[in-house]
Structures are given as structure tokens and as C-alpha cells.
């Protein structure tokens, strides 16, 4: 008699697994077993809903086309829509879900949607009415004298109308030939299997099915009407610089009748036109800084940053313009709002008011987009002035792309290794 | 609409296979089969089922593991009545096959002793080849967490399945 010790634990487990695979090959299902299961529905169980098979492997590009860069662009573009109050129209930022796949399919069949979006941030609530079309047109009614923003996301054009002043502010946004800039494109890109069922909840008098998606730094919740298979409400929550921002989309009207005149993205007759985009693109402006000291590789010929990046940089330019060349000490909400308030309330800055709206909106957009992707906006402007020759003022990285804003407010993409050392606080 | 019979017919083989991997005893497996489809029918009234095969495999695995764990707790049937492997009642087999059957039984028994989430993650990943993300969706956890569960499960199973001490007669 002898003892054989199979001491190789991993090997024994693998052998057991392999043996299980081989020795438990499917036997024939006894017909009476199948028959019993077939009769379940007839014996008091409810019949299931229609089946829409979809291989799990199809699961999901992650929202907004799956690109971190795109996420940022979405946040940025949508934030630009709103301007000052609080980077408002972020309502389009909601992210996808899954078992509500039927709702995704339903939304994809729609061509127009009207809804209300509410942005709750740091105790203040901003409310907007939006109309979006599957053709990429968005109408954002901001209420009061803030006017209306019209966006053609495919052409990359935004027109902000201020009826009280008969003014139209025109800007270029990121083109939206990707599934990221509007609700419809967003639902086209949705990952149907990402949603986690959360049970049922009565919302607006409707017994809805609730789904949740957690992605990046944000959580999205969807309330789906099981009768229409369309969203009744959506929310997105994310941490923005330590404060929780909640965006709620509600009061949906799917495929309502809409006057086409409301969706024309153009400057109406009788309106004075102003172009908001910075006059000089980054690539055309020499960078008058000590690049070596700033840690920037002067030999590198990086591509120019995108227009939204330039609009973001305009925030710093505006801050310096209203504060005798000084840059803000930090980019906290309190600081930004204080600067914004000053510009909007001081008559001598009246001409900069709408520009500041877009610029502050772009700043929030960048912060939100980075927050959603777990990245951070780095700022080196404390105690500095415009054109002080010290180089980079701020930078952020999305994916493999690092965008820097220089002290002359030019923007460019730099190599990740070329960013300046972080301040100790970071 | 009455798609249920066709759903059962289409997936009966898959469900049966899933259950029989875990449960050797035919009557137990048949009960588990009914419980699986009953649970699937009930669940499908609460949520839209996008992919019936994966949906049923997850339920079947869950049901079979529950039954396995229940039997494991009863203990006597597991260890003495050979409810899983029925090795004692089988017709004589070559020694190597018998040894493998014993391994299979031991693995089933070991899986039944694991925490439920580990057991389910291990079985779905190892025998049903479900991706971590899908298992995570089923368990309500992240794919990374599934990886952690699998690691723990394998570690626990290794200590359970081995070292095995086999006593053999020398000629």
C-alpha cells in the first residue's frame, strides 16, 4: 500500500475542472421535464415580454462614444451653451444604461424631444427648457433675459440670442459628427447592457422601472415608463471639485409638434451679431514665454488645441482683463462666480458679459468633463499675471492628450512629460 | 403573445447542461430545471430580457448552486448517499475515470462550501465562459470585483480539492 500525495493544489483544481468539463457533457433533457417547464406560463405564471435577443458581446462602447476626450468635449460644449449662471445645459450629459435596452430602441425611433433640465449645484438650481432633434439641432431656453441658445451640433455652430438686447452671439463649438453632442446621438451610442435594475418607483404619476449606471466619476439614473418604454426622467450626479452636481431631465415630450421656426440656427433679422470665438487661434500666436523654464519643449511642434480649448483659455484672458492683468488665485466655484458677478454687474464690463458667460461655461465644462473621467485641471496662476513670461498657466490631460494654456492665453497640446511640476498643494 | 413554449424549447438543452454540471442526481436536476424556468418567467415580468441564453444560464447556475449548497448542508446525502456523483452505484469504470469522477464530486462539494458570490462567479467564469463584466452585472458588482472573487474562489478550492491523498493497493 502506498500514499500518493497530489500536493500540487493548482494542478488538482485544474484537473478537477477539466474532468468536470469532460464528464458532465449534456445528457438529453427528459421530455417530461421540458413539458412541465413549457406549461409554467399556462399554470398561473405570467407570460414574459417580447424578446429582443442581443449577444452580450455587443455590450457597449461606453457612453459618448467611449472616448475620454469625447466626454470632455461633450461637457465643454454643453457647458458653453449656458454660460454664466451655472454651466447650465449639461442636461445632455446623461449616460447610458442597459436592460432598459427597449427604451434605448424606442428613443432611437424618435425624431424630436422636448424636456426640462434642472442643474442643482452648490445649493442653486438652474432650470432650462430644451428641444432637441435627431438631426442634431438643440434649442435651449434659459429663461429671463438670458435668452435662447440654438445649436447645430453637426455644423458646430451655436447662436445665443438675447431678445431683450436684440443681440446674437455666434460661436463655433466642437462638431458633433460623433455620438456625443445631443440626446439622440447619445442614445445611439448607448451601451444597452450597462444599466443595473433598481426596482420600481412612481415618478410623475407613472410606475417606472429604474436603472442605474455608474461610470467614471458619475452616476446616472433612468426612470423608464414600462408602457411606452421611454424615459420619464433621467438624472446624473457627479462630484465637481468637491461639490455634488445633479442634473435632472424631466417632463419629456417625445415627438411633439414643434414650429420649425424655433429650430433655425441663424441670426434673426434685426439682431446685432457678435462673434464669441477668440480672434486669434492658438497656432497663430507666438508663445512669448521662457519655455525652458516652464518645462515646455520648444522644439516640439504640437498641433493647436481645439476651439473649445481656446474658448476655455478665454476665461483666463477675461479674468486678467478685468483685474489689471492679474490671474485668479484659484479656479474654485466661489472665485469664478465672484469674477463673473463683477463682470455682469459692473457697467464698464458690459461688453464682456456674454463672452464671460461662454468662458465660465467652458471652464465648468472642462472641470466637469475631467471630473467624470477622474482627471484634474491643474492650475498654476496663483499670484501671476498675463504675459508674465512664466509659461503654462493651466493644463489638463484627457487620454493621451495634454492641453496647456499659456500665460499669453494661447493653447496647445503638449507631451505629457512636458507639463510643469505640480505645486505642493496638489 | 405566447413566446414562452418556444423560449423553453430553445433553451432547454442549455439549461439542462448548466444544471447537470453541478447536479448529478437527475431528479434534483429536474426540480432545479423547473425552478430555473419559473424564476426566469417571473423575472422576465419585471425586466426586459435581452439575451435569454445568458439570462437562463445565470439563473440555472444560481439555482443549482443553491441546491448544491442545501444538499451540502444536509451533509449525509452529499458524503454518504453520493447524491452528486453516485459513484457507488455506477457500473464499474476504469480506475482513471473513477478517479476523475471523484474529482468532479469533490469540486462540486468544494464549490458548495464557498461563499455564494464566489461560487457563482467561479462557476459562471469557468464553465459557462461568461465575461467578467457580465458576471459582474449579474452579481451587481464590478468586473474587477469579479476578478477578486475568482481569485479567492480558486484559492479556496485549491486547498479543498488538493492535496488529495489517494490510497492505492500495491501489487
Interface residues (C-beta under 8 A of the other chain):
Chain A: X1 X2 X3 X4 X5 X6 X7 X8 X9 X10 X11 X12 X13 X15 X16 X17 X19 X20 X21 X22 X23 X24 X25 X26 X27 X29 X30 X33 X34 X36 X37 X38 X40 X41 X45 X46 X47 X48 X49 X50 X51 X52 X53 X54 X55 X56 X57 X59 X98 X99 X100 X101 X102 X192 X193 X194 X196 X197 X209
Chain B: X1 X2 X3 X4 X5 X7 X8 X9 X12 X13 X16 X17 X20 X21 X24 X26 X30 X33 X34 X37 X38 X40 X41 X42 X44 X45 X46 X47 X48 X49 X50 X51 X52 X54 X97 X100 X101 X103 X104 X106 X107 X108 X126 X127 X130 X131 X133 X134 X137 X140 X154 X157 X158 X159 X161 X162 X163 X164 X165 X166 X167 X168 X169 X170
